[in-house]
Amino acid sequence: MKMKKLVSLVLVAACTLSLAACGSKSEEASSSDEGKKETLVMATNAEFPPYEYYEGEEIVGIDAEIAAAIAEELGMELKIEDMAFDSIIGAVTSGKADIGAAGMTVTPEREESVAFTDTYAHATQVIIVKEDSEIAGPDDLTGKTVGVQLGTTGDIYAEDIEDVTVERYNKGFEAVQALTQGKIDAVVIDGQPAKEFVADAEGLKILDEAFTEEDYAIAVAKDNTELVEKINDALAKLKESGKLDEIVAKYISADDAE
C-alpha cells in the first residue's frame, strides 16, 4: 500500500514538473515572439533604376524606400523579392507577395487581376533611338522594330502601333543594348530608367515627344481591401509629411523630373 502511494506521488510530481516545463516553454516562445514585427513582402524587378536596382547586394531605389517607409508606418518589416517583371502580379495574386511595386502603371488589364493603391508617382513612356535616327516621334514608329521590356506598359502600348514588330526583352537594358547593336529601331520604356540607360550608352537619345503619360501605384491582391486602405493611409501621411517628395528627390533631381 505504501509502495502504491509512493508511486502515485512520484507520478503526480512528474506530471506537475512536465506541465511546469511545458508552461515555461510556451511562455518562452510567447516572450520571444513578443515585439517581433510582421513581414511585408514586396515583389519587384530590380532592373529599373532609379525605382529599383541593386547597389552591391542590396535593392535600393524610389520604390524600395517608399515601401520601407510604408512598412514602418504599418509597424512591419519589409522583405523585397526580386523577380521577372511579368511574374510580379502572379506573385501578388498567389499570395507569395503582399504587394507589387516596380514602377507599375495602373492599367485596365492589370486591374482585372489586382487592386491598386493610390498613385504615388507620375511617369511617361518615352522613345529611345540612335542619335542619327530618322524617327522623330511616335507616328514614325509605324513599320519599325521596337524593343520593350516584357510585361511593361511599353510592351502593351507598342502593340497598338501600326505594322510594328515588337521585340521583347526580360530587362530594359537588354532592349537598349539591342538598339545600340542595330538589331532594333527604337526602344519604348519608362522615362526615368530611359535617362539612366541613355546616360550609360553612347550615340543614343530620348525623343522630346512622350509616347504615353501614366501613373504608378502599388499592386495588392484584389480581396485584400484592408491592406489597400492601410497603405493608402500610410501614403497620405508620407505625402503630408513631405517624406514622399524627399525620397523621390533623393533619386530624381528637379531638372530630371521635367
DOTORMAR-218039 format. One record per residue (C-alpha): residue number from 1; residue in three letters; x, y, z. Coordinates in steps of 0.02 Angstrom, whole numbers, padded with zeros to 5 digits, always signed. Example, Ala and Ser with C-alpha at 12.3 -4.5 7.8 and 13.67 -1.06 7.14 Angstrom:
BEGIN
 resi resn     xx     yy     zz
    1  ALA +00615 -00225 +00390
    2  SER +00684 -00053 +00357
***
This chain:
BEGIN
 resi resn     xx     yy     zz
    1  MET +00000 +00000 +00000
    2  LYS +00141 +00116 +00045
    3  MET +00228 +00070 -00117
    4  LYS +00071 +00114 -00218
    5  LYS +00058 +00282 -00130
    6  LEU +00241 +00315 -00163
    7  VAL +00221 +00275 -00349
    8  SER +00067 +00388 -00357
    9  LEU +00161 +00530 -00276
   10  VAL +00305 +00509 -00398
   11  LEU +00185 +00511 -00548
   12  VAL +00097 +00667 -00485
   13  ALA +00263 +00753 -00459
   14  ALA +00321 +00703 -00633
   15  CYS +00161 +00767 -00713
   16  THR +00174 +00928 -00615
   17  LEU +00354 +00953 -00671
   18  SER +00306 +00908 -00851
   19  LEU +00166 +01036 -00852
   20  ALA +00278 +01167 -00775
   21  ALA +00410 +01133 -00907
   22  CYS +00281 +01144 -01046
   23  GLY +00214 +01302 -00971
   24  SER +00386 +01381 -00964
   25  LYS +00422 +01335 -01147
   26  SER +00258 +01414 -01201
   27  GLU +00300 +01569 -01101
   28  GLU +00474 +01573 -01178
   29  ALA +00402 +01558 -01354
   30  SER +00275 +01691 -01313
   31  SER +00406 +01808 -01244
   32  SER +00523 +01775 -01392
   33  ASP +00383 +01819 -01515
   34  GLU +00340 +01974 -01417
   35  GLY +00396 +02129 -01509
   36  LYS +00428 +02032 -01669
   37  LYS +00360 +02127 -01820
   38  GLU +00256 +02052 -01959
   39  THR +00338 +02047 -02130
   40  LEU +00275 +02144 -02281
   41  VAL +00336 +02051 -02436
   42  MET +00363 +02160 -02589
   43  ALA +00384 +02085 -02763
   44  THR +00488 +02190 -02882
   45  ASN +00602 +02185 -03033
   46  ALA +00767 +02264 -02981
   47  GLU +00816 +02312 -03158
   48  PHE +00725 +02478 -03162
   49  PRO +00832 +02622 -03098
   50  PRO +00800 +02739 -03011
   51  TYR +00644 +02649 -02946
   52  GLU +00729 +02485 -02900
   53  TYR +00904 +02422 -02934
   54  TYR +01049 +02338 -02848
   55  GLU +01181 +02432 -02751
   56  GLY +01300 +02292 -02707
   57  GLU +01187 +02154 -02642
   58  GLU +01052 +02273 -02581
   59  ILE +00899 +02325 -02680
   60  VAL +00879 +02514 -02671
   61  GLY +00781 +02648 -02761
   62  ILE +00622 +02750 -02750
   63  ASP +00502 +02603 -02736
   64  ALA +00613 +02513 -02611
   65  GLU +00620 +02666 -02497
   66  ILE +00435 +02707 -02514
   67  ALA +00391 +02527 -02471
   68  ALA +00508 +02531 -02321
   69  ALA +00427 +02693 -02261
   70  ILE +00254 +02615 -02282
   71  ALA +00308 +02460 -02186
   72  GLU +00373 +02570 -02046
   73  GLU +00206 +02662 -02039
   74  LEU +00118 +02493 -02026
   75  GLY +00238 +02429 -01893
   76  MET +00304 +02294 -02009
   77  GLU +00471 +02235 -02079
   78  LEU +00496 +02248 -02267
   79  LYS +00562 +02100 -02366
   80  ILE +00597 +02125 -02552
   81  GLU +00588 +01982 -02676
   82  ASP +00670 +02011 -02846
   83  MET +00591 +01926 -02996
   84  ALA +00548 +01949 -03180
   85  PHE +00430 +02097 -03205
   86  ASP +00294 +01989 -03285
   87  SER +00295 +01874 -03131
   88  ILE +00252 +02011 -03005
   89  ILE +00062 +02012 -03024
   90  GLY +00060 +01822 -03014
   91  ALA +00160 +01829 -02853
   92  VAL +00034 +01951 -02779
   93  THR -00121 +01855 -02834
   94  SER -00050 +01689 -02772
   95  GLY -00004 +01761 -02601
   96  LYS +00183 +01738 -02623
   97  ALA +00199 +01927 -02603
   98  ASP +00090 +02053 -02512
   99  ILE +00124 +02195 -02632
  100  GLY +00199 +02228 -02803
  101  ALA +00299 +02387 -02828
  102  ALA +00406 +02406 -02982
  103  GLY +00363 +02568 -03069
  104  MET +00198 +02482 -03107
  105  THR +00071 +02579 -03208
  106  VAL -00114 +02563 -03170
  107  THR -00200 +02489 -03323
  108  PRO -00373 +02413 -03351
  109  GLU -00291 +02246 -03394
  110  ARG -00195 +02240 -03230
  111  GLU -00347 +02296 -03131
  112  GLU -00433 +02135 -03186
  113  SER -00305 +02038 -03082
  114  VAL -00255 +02153 -02938
  115  ALA -00312 +02304 -02840
  116  PHE -00207 +02462 -02841
  117  THR -00169 +02588 -02705
  118  ASP -00175 +02775 -02732
  119  THR -00049 +02843 -02857
  120  TYR +00121 +02889 -02786
  121  ALA +00213 +02945 -02945
  122  HIS +00179 +03013 -03119
  123  ALA +00277 +02942 -03265
  124  THR +00293 +02941 -03453
  125  GLN +00337 +02809 -03581
  126  VAL +00471 +02879 -03696
  127  ILE +00557 +02827 -03856
  128  ILE +00745 +02797 -03864
  129  VAL +00828 +02800 -04035
  130  LYS +01002 +02819 -04107
  131  GLU +01060 +02999 -04124
  132  ASP +01057 +02988 -04314
  133  SER +00886 +02904 -04321
  134  GLU +00751 +02972 -04436
  135  ILE +00621 +02930 -04303
  136  ALA +00560 +03095 -04229
  137  GLY +00400 +03044 -04138
  138  PRO +00275 +02904 -04103
  139  ASP +00199 +02916 -04277
  140  ASP +00367 +02870 -04355
  141  LEU +00368 +02700 -04268
  142  THR +00248 +02630 -04398
  143  GLY +00329 +02484 -04486
  144  LYS +00479 +02485 -04369
  145  THR +00552 +02358 -04249
  146  VAL +00528 +02417 -04070
  147  GLY +00609 +02343 -03915
  148  VAL +00517 +02335 -03748
  149  GLN +00535 +02255 -03578
  150  LEU +00421 +02104 -03564
  151  GLY +00257 +02137 -03472
  152  THR +00280 +02326 -03455
  153  THR +00159 +02457 -03519
  154  GLY +00285 +02491 -03657
  155  ASP +00253 +02311 -03710
  156  ILE +00065 +02335 -03701
  157  TYR +00057 +02501 -03795
  158  ALA +00186 +02456 -03927
  159  GLU +00064 +02327 -03993
  160  ASP -00052 +02469 -04044
  161  ILE +00075 +02541 -04167
  162  GLU +00026 +02506 -04346
  163  ASP +00128 +02372 -04436
  164  VAL +00255 +02362 -04294
  165  THR +00370 +02219 -04247
  166  VAL +00388 +02208 -04059
  167  GLU +00545 +02128 -03987
  168  ARG +00527 +02084 -03802
  169  TYR +00669 +02076 -03677
  170  ASN +00672 +02020 -03495
  171  LYS +00769 +02175 -03443
  172  GLY +00759 +02354 -03504
  173  PHE +00946 +02371 -03529
  174  GLU +00942 +02219 -03645
  175  ALA +00823 +02314 -03760
  176  VAL +00937 +02466 -03756
  177  GLN +01087 +02356 -03792
  178  ALA +00997 +02283 -03944
  179  LEU +00966 +02461 -04004
  180  THR +01150 +02507 -03992
  181  GLN +01191 +02349 -04090
  182  GLY +01070 +02398 -04228
  183  LYS +00956 +02249 -04201
  184  ILE +00802 +02359 -04174
  185  ASP +00749 +02535 -04224
  186  ALA +00689 +02605 -04057
  187  VAL +00651 +02564 -03875
  188  VAL +00490 +02613 -03785
  189  ILE +00518 +02620 -03597
  190  ASP +00480 +02723 -03441
  191  GLY +00557 +02897 -03439
  192  GLN +00669 +02890 -03285
  193  PRO +00751 +02723 -03324
  194  ALA +00772 +02785 -03503
  195  LYS +00878 +02930 -03439
  196  GLU +00986 +02810 -03340
  197  PHE +01011 +02694 -03488
  198  VAL +01050 +02834 -03612
  199  ALA +01174 +02912 -03491
  200  ASP +01269 +02747 -03488
  201  ALA +01267 +02721 -03677
  202  GLU +01344 +02818 -03821
  203  GLY +01253 +02876 -03976
  204  LEU +01076 +02867 -03906
  205  LYS +00944 +02999 -03869
  206  ILE +00769 +03013 -03797
  207  LEU +00638 +03094 -03909
  208  ASP +00554 +03251 -03841
  209  GLU +00378 +03191 -03876
  210  ALA +00317 +03067 -03745
  211  PHE +00244 +02902 -03803
  212  THR +00114 +02895 -03662
  213  GLU +00076 +02976 -03493
  214  GLU +00038 +02864 -03344
  215  ASP +00033 +02843 -03155
  216  TYR +00122 +02721 -03039
  217  ALA +00036 +02632 -02895
  218  ILE +00062 +02479 -02784
  219  ALA -00022 +02315 -02830
  220  VAL -00114 +02218 -02694
  221  ALA -00221 +02061 -02701
  222  LYS -00399 +02104 -02753
  223  ASP -00480 +02035 -02596
  224  ASN -00359 +02120 -02476
  225  THR -00453 +02284 -02459
  226  GLU -00389 +02306 -02282
  227  LEU -00208 +02314 -02340
  228  VAL -00253 +02434 -02481
  229  GLU -00334 +02552 -02354
  230  LYS -00186 +02540 -02235
  231  ILE -00061 +02577 -02374
  232  ASN -00167 +02723 -02436
  233  ASP -00169 +02794 -02259
  234  ALA +00020 +02773 -02248
  235  LEU +00046 +02855 -02418
  236  ALA -00062 +03002 -02365
  237  LYS +00045 +03026 -02209
  238  LEU +00206 +03014 -02311
  239  LYS +00141 +03144 -02434
  240  GLU +00083 +03261 -02296
  241  SER +00248 +03250 -02202
  242  GLY +00349 +03280 -02359
  243  LYS +00438 +03111 -02341
  244  LEU +00374 +03050 -02510
  245  ASP +00445 +03201 -02602
  246  GLU +00606 +03182 -02504
  247  ILE +00627 +03002 -02562
  248  VAL +00592 +03046 -02745
  249  ALA +00710 +03197 -02739
  250  LYS +00849 +03084 -02673
  251  TYR +00847 +02990 -02840
  252  ILE +00774 +03116 -02963
  253  SER +00829 +03297 -02969
  254  ALA +00703 +03435 -03009
  255  ASP +00784 +03457 -03180
  256  ASP +00770 +03271 -03219
  257  ALA +00586 +03269 -03169
  258  GLU +00541 +03397 -03302
***
